[in-house]
């Protein structure tokens, strides 16, 4: 299940994109609607099984997602759940929580 599978697409009719349509030789520019993600509350976090992971040199969200979920495309679930917009924001030795069940993690985040 990819991040945008259930999102609606929007045909952008703004004149602002006329140059891009001409350049690409297309009639329409299609955008995805901005997804709405939720920050899980305390009760939701308490009810969700997680695995603790200590951030070490060489860690990347995509590698951790591959290790825990078998799919690196879900790196954003771990990042969003822990409130880190980028890996540069995490200090070595930081403890992060990884939702043990991907489907449950997605549900808590509103996906």
C-alpha positions in Angstrom: 0.0 0.0 0.0 1.7 3.2 -1.2 1.3 6.5 0.5 -1.0 8.1 -2.2 -3.1 5.1 -3.3 -6.3 6.4 -1.7 -5.7 10.1 -2.4 -7.8 11.9 -4.9 -6.2 13.6 -7.9 -7.0 17.1 -9.0 -6.8 18.5 -12.5 -5.1 21.9 -12.2 -6.7 24.4 -14.6 -4.7 27.4 -13.4 -3.3 29.5 -16.2 -0.1 29.5 -14.1 0.7 26.0 -15.4 0.1 26.8 -19.1 3.8 27.0 -19.8 4.4 23.6 -18.2 1.5 22.0 -20.2 3.0 23.4 -23.4 6.5 22.3 -22.5 5.4 18.8 -21.7 2.9 18.6 -24.6 0.0 17.7 -22.3 -3.5 19.1 -22.0 -3.8 18.8 -18.2 -1.5 18.9 -15.1 -2.7 16.4 -12.5 -1.9 16.9 -8.8 -2.6 14.8 -5.8 -4.7 16.3 -3.1 -2.6 17.1 0.0 -2.9 14.1 2.4 -4.0 14.8 5.9 -2.0 12.9 8.5 -2.7 12.9 12.2 -0.4 13.0 15.2 -1.4 10.1 17.4 -2.6 11.0 20.9 -1.5 9.4 24.1 -4.3 6.8 24.2 -3.6 5.8 20.6 0.1 5.5 21.3 -0.5 3.4 24.4 -2.7 1.0 22.4 -0.3 0.6 19.5 2.5 -2.0 19.9 5.9 -0.6 19.0 9.4 -1.8 18.9 12.2 0.5 20.3 15.2 1.2 18.1 18.3 3.2 19.1 19.6 5.4 16.3 23.1 4.6 15.4 25.6 5.7 12.8 24.5 4.6 9.3 20.8 4.5 10.2 18.3 5.8 7.7 14.5 5.8 7.8 14.3 3.8 4.5 16.7 1.1 5.8 14.8 0.7 9.1 11.5 0.5 7.1 13.0 -2.2 4.9 14.2 -4.1 8.0 10.9 -3.9 9.9 8.3 -3.8 7.2 10.1 -5.3 4.2 9.4 -2.2 2.2 11.5 0.9 2.3 8.7 3.1 0.9 7.2 3.2 4.3 10.1 5.2 5.8 7.7 8.1 6.3 5.5 6.1 8.8 8.5 5.8 11.2 9.5 9.5 10.6 6.0 10.8 11.2 5.3 8.6 14.2 8.4 9.9 15.9 8.0 13.5 14.9 11.3 13.8 13.0 10.9 15.5 9.6 14.3 14.5 8.5 17.1 12.1 9.6 19.3 15.2 10.3 17.0 16.0 13.2 17.9 12.8 15.0 20.9 12.6 17.3 23.0 9.5 17.7 21.7 7.4 20.6 18.1 8.7 20.3 15.4 6.2 21.0 12.7 5.9 18.3 9.6 3.8 18.3 8.6 1.8 15.3 4.9 0.7 15.0 5.2 -3.1 15.1 2.2 -3.6 12.8 2.3 -1.4 9.7 -1.4 -1.5 9.1 -2.1 -0.4 12.7 0.5 2.4 12.3 -1.1 3.6 9.2 -4.5 3.6 10.8 -3.2 5.7 13.8 -1.7 8.2 11.3 -5.0 8.5 9.5 -4.1 6.5 6.4 
